[in-house]
Amino acid sequence: MSWAKSLIRLSTYEAEVLQKRLAEVVDRRMAAEMKLVMLEAEGEAEALFSANEAAAGLYRPGFLDGLRLRKAKVQSEIDVILIEERGARDALSEAFEAQKKYEHIAETIAVTERKDLGRRESAALDELGLRRIAAR
């Protein structure tokens, strides 16, 4: 039975590690999404500034091109992180499935051992009763 407990402990540890990995991936995705929001806010602020400032309007097309490139880069980072997040979620669900299988096996073994112990005790009591009857 100790091997089953060891398997359960190992699978629990693996699930915890995968949960931490998933949390890290989600944090990175959220940071990248926040970066994208900040870039959009920066673009809006620049649009307001260049609307009021004639000299700033000259640099606006270059700024917008640069902003588009930076937003595209951040969006591609988000896309890659989403793929990684999907993989981390799949790995975590597989780890939980394996953990449940090991727990089910351990429970089945425990039930079987209890049944065997009950049969042995019953057989021992039956034998004891037969000996008492034979002794009379």
C-alpha positions in Angstrom: 0.0 0.0 0.0 2.9 2.3 0.6 3.7 2.3 -3.1 0.2 3.6 -3.8 0.6 6.4 -1.3 3.9 7.3 -2.9 2.2 7.4 -6.3 -0.5 9.7 -4.9 2.1 11.9 -3.3 4.1 12.2 -6.5 1.0 12.9 -8.6 -0.1 15.5 -6.1 3.3 17.2 -6.3 3.2 17.1 -10.1 -0.3 18.7 -10.1 1.0 21.4 -7.7 4.0 22.1 -10.0 1.7 22.3 -13.0 -0.7 24.7 -11.1 2.2 27.0 -10.4 3.3 26.9 -14.0 -0.2 27.7 -15.2 -0.4 30.6 -12.7 2.9 32.0 -14.0 1.7 31.7 -17.6 -1.6 33.4 -16.8 0.4 36.2 -15.0 2.6 36.7 -18.1 -0.5 36.8 -20.3 -2.2 39.4 -18.1 1.0 41.5 -18.1 1.1 41.4 -21.9 -2.5 42.3 -22.1 -1.9 45.2 -19.8 1.0 46.3 -22.0 -1.4 46.2 -25.0 -3.9 48.3 -23.1 -1.2 50.8 -22.2 -0.1 51.1 -25.8 -3.7 51.8 -26.8 -3.9 54.5 -24.1 -0.6 55.9 -25.3 -2.0 56.1 -28.9 -5.2 57.9 -27.7 -3.1 60.4 -25.7 -0.9 61.1 -28.7 -4.0 61.5 -30.9 -5.4 64.1 -28.5 -2.0 65.9 -28.2 -1.4 66.0 -32.0 -4.9 67.3 -32.6 -4.1 70.3 -30.5 -0.5 70.8 -31.5 0.3 71.6 -35.2 4.0 70.6 -35.0 3.1 67.3 -33.4 0.9 66.4 -36.3 3.9 66.1 -38.5 5.3 63.3 -36.4 1.9 61.6 -36.0 2.2 59.1 -39.0 5.6 57.9 -37.8 4.3 57.5 -34.3 1.2 55.6 -35.4 3.4 53.3 -37.6 5.7 52.6 -34.6 2.7 52.1 -32.3 1.1 49.6 -34.8 4.4 47.6 -34.8 4.7 47.6 -31.0 1.0 46.6 -30.7 1.5 43.8 -33.2 4.6 42.5 -31.3 2.6 42.5 -28.0 -0.3 40.8 -29.7 1.9 38.1 -31.1 3.4 37.6 -27.6 -0.2 37.2 -26.3 -1.0 34.7 -29.0 2.1 32.6 -28.1 1.3 32.8 -24.4 -2.3 31.7 -25.1 -1.0 28.6 -26.8 1.3 27.9 -23.9 -1.6 28.5 -21.5 -3.7 26.0 -23.3 -0.9 23.4 -23.1 -0.4 24.1 -19.4 -4.2 23.6 -18.8 -4.2 20.4 -20.7 -1.2 19.1 -18.8 -2.8 20.1 -15.5 -6.0 18.3 -16.3 -4.1 15.1 -17.3 -2.2 15.3 -14.0 -5.4 15.5 -12.1 -6.8 12.6 -14.0 -3.8 10.5 -13.2 -4.0 11.5 -9.5 -7.6 10.5 -9.4 -6.7 7.1 -11.0 -4.1 6.5 -8.4 -6.5 7.5 -5.6 -9.1 5.1 -7.0 -6.6 2.3 -7.2 -5.4 2.9 -3.6 -9.0 2.9 -2.4 -9.8 -0.3 -4.3 -6.7 -2.0 -2.8 -7.8 -0.8 0.7 -11.3 -2.2 0.2 -9.9 -5.5 -1.1 -7.6 -5.7 2.0 -10.5 -5.1 4.3 -12.5 -7.8 2.6 -9.7 -10.2 2.9 -9.1 -9.4 6.5 -12.9 -9.9 7.2 -12.8 -13.3 5.4 -9.7 -14.4 7.4 -11.3 -13.3 10.7 -14.6 -15.1 9.7 -12.7 -18.2 8.8 -10.7 -18.1 12.1 -14.0 -17.7 14.1 -15.6 -20.5 12.2 -12.6 -22.8 12.9 -12.7 -21.8 16.5 -16.4 -22.6 16.7 -15.9 -26.0 15.0 -13.1 -26.9 17.5 -15.4 -26.0 20.4 -18.1 -28.2 19.0 -15.7 -31.1 18.4 -14.3 -30.7 21.9 -17.8 -31.3 23.5 
